[in-house]
């Protein structure tokens, strides 16, 4: 990406610090700080998260239950609000970090704390209380009621006549898998000379609510980046699309590793009354500008990724034929009816089909595989095209024959090396609430035993419920493998979503082809006869030696 674009994102963001009057005792662990975005320079306006003001609310946490904006008199008097920005004019390529004394510091006044009700509604729909969701970044007692509150600051020192508003884009046409850049300051006002306005890249992982008001991204953000900006890159320059609401998500004890965002369009809509009272006119987003940004950027998740429900258990699966699905053994039970749900696609809504298990690997098999036959055919099914090699520098192209037996036209030669950008599509984390999620990473390793790839490792964020979902090449869209697991440290009880393991699709090609020809499930029994080297690899241990803690 061009350096000028990157520097523009850094110049657009800032740190906001809030403390009590000098004569008053500080709240515990104060001063409080977060990231922010300079939305306008004429007038000078900064938008940040509202929770940073939590320690100073006169009514305490109960104030977050108010249905309307909170004005400055809802907070303790005499607050000191500071905005910290990079020095003006640091647009040179690879501009070095400078000591904090050279950073610009501006006094600010609070205009209002504003709730975004459409974001609050989407939060309630996407994150069930029964799943015990928790989010980091909320100030004061981790109160989740503050997640949908945002603060408007007037900053006279940032006022530049004719400076105008930051370019922005609507989230209504965002698509899963679309690239994003997040800009925020880890740990807020701590060591700004090191952490001010750092960048992280990711993709749109999932969307929810009216006009996609709620966005999840796998861009890796740390506490203190809340209130920072998330941008949609384009050749015409980056556009602000969202504000970071929470940097970390947990579902029960599982770290999800996704960042929660709120649409800037929804915040501006919720703030219309406050900004009108302050005589601030917000320019509309030119419709043509939004179309130019969005054109050809993202891709919808493939229609052959499915939600698989078996009793109280659920996971993901990959459709390999109109009536054939592959998932993981631990997702299904042999004698329990299955419910398979396909995500909505252009032309029809979500499709729900019944199915039954025709084969599962044995418990001792290293390959965690189950084959499911659907009772009805998937309408308009288009089969995936599998990769046929993972060796660095080897070509995987030519005539491609997919599982349904449909022969596709010859493709240009492609490569599937370690380090290739990949996507995982699955129903982890949010399950059925918002359809499949997309996370991005790289193919970090190809484990080969006796000259044959037997395991793929990726850096995509993989969560409980992603098992059985597809691993795809981000470049070609080819099916590379089936997600089997992420990593858990049994000695510490910690889960690592960004270290995960997939079964190469090449392992399944021969038995699937035989099954499609004969209809005989015994075609898969060879998956139970893996050698010792394969078993050791999937047990994450190197023989001889003690059992692995992973």
N, C-alpha and C positions, 0 to 999 in steps of 0.2 A: 504494500500500500504506500502511496506517496507520503513523503515526510511532511509536506505542507498540510495534508489532511490530518495526520496524526497530531501535529502541533496545534491545529485548530481545536481538536477535541480537548487537549490539555489546557489551552487557554480558556475554554468555555467552562471549566470546572474549578472548584475552590474548596476550602475547608471553612466550616462555620463552628465557632467556639462560643459557648454561653456560660457565664458565671454570674454569681450574685454580686451585689454592691460590695466595695472594699471593706466597709465597716461591718458587714454581716458575716457570720460564720458560713463557710462553704458547705454545701451538701456533701455527703460522703463521696469520695473519689472524684470530686469536681476539679477543674471545670469540665463540663460536658462538651463533646464535639462530634461532628459528623461531616460528611461531604455535602456539597451543594453544586448547583448549576447556575451560571450567570445567564438568565433567560433574556434579559434586555439590558442595553446600555443607554437607552433613551426612552424612559428613565432607567436608572440603575436598579435592577431587580434581581434577587437571588431566590431560588426555590430550593428547599432542603426538606429533610424528614421532620415530622412534628415531634417525634418522641424525644428528641434532644432537649425539649423544653419541659419534659415530665417532672423533673425535680422541683420546678419552680411554679407549678400550678397551685393556685390558692385552694382549690377544692380537691387536690390530690388526684389519684387515678380515676375517681368517679367523673372527672371532667370529660374523659374520653367517651362517655356515654351520651354526651350532648348531640342533638341532631343537626346543630347549626355551627357556624364558625365561632371560634373563640377569639375575642379581641384582646388587645394588650392588657386591659384591666383585669383579665382572668388570670394573669400571672403576678408574681411578686414584683414590687416596684424596684427600679434602680438596676435592672439587669444590664450587664456588659456583654454586648453581642459584637463579635469581631468576625470579619471575613478575610481569609488569607488566600492570596493568589500569586501565581508566578510573576516575576518582573515583566513589565510590558515590553514587547518587542523581541521576546526570545523565540523567534521563528527560524533561527538558523538550523540547518540540519545537524542532528546529534548534539543539540545544545546541552552542555554539561549541567549537572545539578550544582546549585550554589548554596552557601550557608544560609540558614533561615533568616539571618539579619537582612539579607537583600531581598526577601520576599515582600510583596506589597500587603499591607495590613490596613483594613478599612473598618470604620465604625458602621454599625447597621442598626436599623430600628425595625421592630416587628410590626408588620401590617396586620397579619391575622394568622391563626391556625385554622386550616380548612380540612374538613373530612371529605373524602371521595366515596360517595355512597355506592356507586356502581362497582367500585373495586371491593368494597366491604361485602357486597352481595355476592360477587364472584368468589371471594375468599370462602364464604360460608358454603357455597355450592361445591367447590373443588376440594376443600380440605375438611373431611369429616372429623368431628370431635372424637368419634370412636377410634380413629386411627392415631390419636395422641400426637398430632402435629405440633412441632415447636419451631420457632424461628429465632435466630440470633439477631442482635442489633437493636432490639427495643430497649430504650433506657428505662431505668427505674422499675425494678422487680420483673423485668421481662414481660410486661403487660401486653398481651396480643391485641388488646383493644386499641392500641396506638398505631397499628400497622397501616391503617388507611388514612392517617392524618399527615398533612404536609404544611410547611411553614413558608410564608411569603415575607421576604425582608426587603426593605428599601435601603439601598446603599449609595448615598450621595457621591462617595469617592469613585464609584464606577460609572457615573453619569458621563456620557460622551454625546454631545449634540449630534444628531443624525446617525448615531450608532446602530439604532434599530434592534430588531429581535433576532434571536438565533433561528437558523433554518431548522425546520422540524417536519416530520412526516407522520401520517396517520398510521395507527396499528391495525386498522380494519382490514387491510389487505395483506398483512404479514402471513407468512406460511412457515410451517415447521421445517426446520433444517436451514432456514435463511441465516446468513452470517451477521453477527453483531459485534460491536466493540464497546466494552464497558470502561468508564473512566471514573475513578474514585481514589480516595486517600486512605489506605489501610491504617487503622488505629487513629483516624481523625487527626487531631492536632499534635499527636506524638511524633516527633522527629519529622516535621514536614520537609526538611531539606533532603530526606531520603525517600519519603513515601508520597509526597504531594502529587496528586493526579497521575497515578500509575494506570496502565492500560492492561486489559485482558480481553482476549478474543474467545468467542463461542458461537453457538447457534441458537435459534429459537427452538427450545425443546418441547414446549407445549403452550397452549393458548386456552383461555376461558373467559366467559362473561361477554357482555354486550360490547360489540366492536373490539373484541380481543383486549379488554381492559386489563386482564391479568395475563402476564407472560412469565414463563419459566425459561431460564437460559442456563446452559452449562458453562458459561463464562465464569471463571473462578474469582470470586470476590471475597474479601476478608472483612471482619468487623471494622467499622469506621467508614466503609465505602457507602453505607446507606445514605441516600440523598444524592449520590453521584448520578451522572448521566449515562444512558445507553444509546448508542448511535447506530444508524443504518448506513454503512458505507455505500458510496455511489461515485461514478466518474465525475459527477458535478459537485462533489463535496459531501461530507457526512451530514446526516440529518438526525436530530434528536428525536427518539421515538418513545423513550420511557425513562422513569426514575427508579433507582434501586430502592426497594422497600425493605428487603432483608437479605443478608449476605449468605446465610446458611439455613438449610432446612433439615430437620430431623423428623422421622416417622417412628414414633416409639423410641427404641434405642438405636435405630439404624440411621446413620448419616447418609442423607440423600445426595449431597454435593451439588445441588442446584441453587440458583439465585432467583429470588422473587422480585418481579418488576411490576410497576404500575404505569399504564399508558399516560403520556404527557397530555394527549388530547382530552382524556377523561378528567385529569386534574384541572386543566384550564376550564373545562365546562363546569366543574364543581365550584370553581373560584370566580365565576363570572360576576356574581353580586359583589364580592369583596373588591375585585379589581375595578368594577364600575364606580363603587363608592370612593375609591382612591383616585378616580379619574385616569385610569390606565386603560388605554385602548389596545386590545390584542389583535394584531393583523391576522387574517385567515390564511390558511395554507393553500397556495394555488393548486387547484386540482391537477393540472398538467404536470406540476413538479412531483406530486406523489406518484403518478403513473410512471414517470421517468425513473424514479428511484426503484420502484417495485419490479419493473419489467424483467422477467426471466431470472429473478434472483433466487427464489426458493423452490423447493419441490415438495409436493404432498407425500406423506408416507406411502409406500407401495400398498396396493390393494391386497397383497397376499400376506400381510401381517395381521394376525388374528388374536383376539382374547380367548383363552381357553379356560373354562370353568368346570370344575369337577367337584361336586359337593361344596364344601367350604373352602376348597383350595382353588387358586387361580394362577395363571401364568400366561405366557405368550406362545404363539406357534407360527409356523410358516406353511402357507398353502403351496404345494408343489404340483397339484393337479386339481381339476374341477371338484373332485371328491376325495382328495388325499392331502393330509396335513401331517407335519412332523413337529413334535415338541419334545420336552424332556420327560424322562421316566418319573421324576419326582413331582411333576405337575399333575399326573393322572393316576387313576386306579383302574385296574383291569375290568372290574365288574360294576363300576359306577357310571351312569349315563353322563355324557359330556354335552356341554353347551358351548358352541363356537360362535363368536360374534365378530363380524367383519366391520371395520370402520366405514362410515359413510363415504361415498365417492360421487363424483358428478353423475347425475342421472337417477340415483336412488339413495335411500337412507341406509342406516345400519342394517345389516343382514344377520339374522340369527339362525343357526343351523344346528341340528342334533347330530351326534356322532358317537362312535364306539371305538374302543382300542382294539387293534388287530395284532399289535406286537409291542412288547416292551423288552428292553435288554435286562439281563439278570442283574441282581444287586452287586455282584462282584465284577461286572463288566466296567471298564473304565469309561465307556461311552454311554452317557446318560441320555437314552433315546427312547421315544415312544412314537409309534405310527398310528394314526387315527383315520378311520374311514368315515366320511360324512354321508348322511342318509340322503341328501339332495345335492345336486350340482350347484356350484357357485355361478351365478349369472354373469355373463360377460367376462369370464376369467381369462386373464393374460398371465401365463406362467413366467416365473423368474428365469433369468439366464445365469447359470452357475459359472464361476471361475473354474479353471481346470489345473492351475498350478499356483504356487506361492513362492517359488524360488526367485530371489532377486535377479532381475535382468532377463528372466525367461518370458517368452511371449505366451499369452493366453487368449487366443483369438481363433479366427477361422470359422468353419461351420459349427454352429452351436445347436445342439439338440436338447430341448428342455424336457422336463419330467413327463409332460403330457404326450410326448411323442411328436409335438409340433416342431417342424424344422424351420429355423429362422435364417434370414439372409446372412451371408458372410459379413463378419465385422472386421474393422481394422484391427491390427495387432495391438494388444494392450499389455501392460505389465502389472504384476501383483507383488511387489517387493515389500519386505519389512520397511516400515516408515511411511507406507502409503496412508493417505487420509481415508478414514473409514467412518461409517455411521452405524449405530445400533438403534433399531426400532423395536419398541416393546411396551408392554402395559405395566411396567414397574412404577413404583411410587404412587401415581394417581389412579392406577387401575382403570376401572370403567368410567370414572368421572369425566375425563376429558379426552378419551381416545388415546391412541398410542403416542408415546413420547419419543423424541429423537435426540440422541446425544452424539457428539463428535469426538474424534480422537485420531490416533494413528495405530496402525498394525505394528505393535511394538516388538513382537517376536513371533517367529514360526518355529515350533519345536518339531524336529525331524527325528524319527527312529527308523533305522534300516532303510534310509533313503526316502522315507514316506512322511509327509506332514501329518502329524497326529494331534496337534494342539496349536491354536492361535491365541496370542495374547494381545489385548488392546488397552488403550488408555481411556476409552469412552466411559462415562459414568453409567454403571449398571447396578440396578437395584432389585430388591426382592419383587418378583412378579415379571421381571424381564426374561427369566429362563425360558428357552425355547424360541425366542425372537430372532430375527435375521440380523446378521452382520453383513453390511454392504460396502462396496467400494464407493467412496464419495465421488470419484472421478468417472466411473463407468456405470454405476448402478448395479453391477453384477453381485450376485449372492456369493459371499465368501464362506459363510459358516452359520452355525446355530449356537446362540449363547447358552452356555451351560451353568456358569456360576461367576460370582465375584469372589473376593478373598476375605476370609475372616481369620483373625489371629486368636486361636482358642486359648492362649495363655493370658491374653489381655481382654478378650471379649470385644475387640475392635473390628469393624468392617471397613474394607477399603474398596469403594465403588470403582475407583479408577485403575484397579488391577484386576482383570477378569479374563476368563478363559472360554474359548469357543471351539466347537467340534468342526473341523474343516469340512466343507461340503464335498470334497473329494472322497472322504471316508464313506459317504452315503451314496455316491453315484452308482456304483455297481449293484448293490442290493436293491436300490430303488428301481433301476432299469429292469432287473429281473422280476421284481414284484409287479411292475406295470405290464410286463408281458404275460405273466402267469397268474397273477392274483393270489399267489401262494405266500403266506407270511413267513414261511421257513426261509425265504430269500434273505432275511435279516439275521439269521442265527450266527453268521460269521462275525457279527459285532460282539458276540460273547466269547470269541476265541482270540482275544488280543494277547500279544506276547508280554513277557515280563517287563521289557523296556517301556512299552506303552503304559502298562499298569503303574509302573513307578513314576512316570511323568505325570499322570493324572492324580496320583496320590501326593504330588508335590514333595517328593523325597528322592534322595539318591541312595540306592542300595550299595553296600550294606550301611545301616545306620538306624538310629532311633526313629520312631514315627514323627512325621512332620507336625509342627504346631499350626500349620496353615490348613 
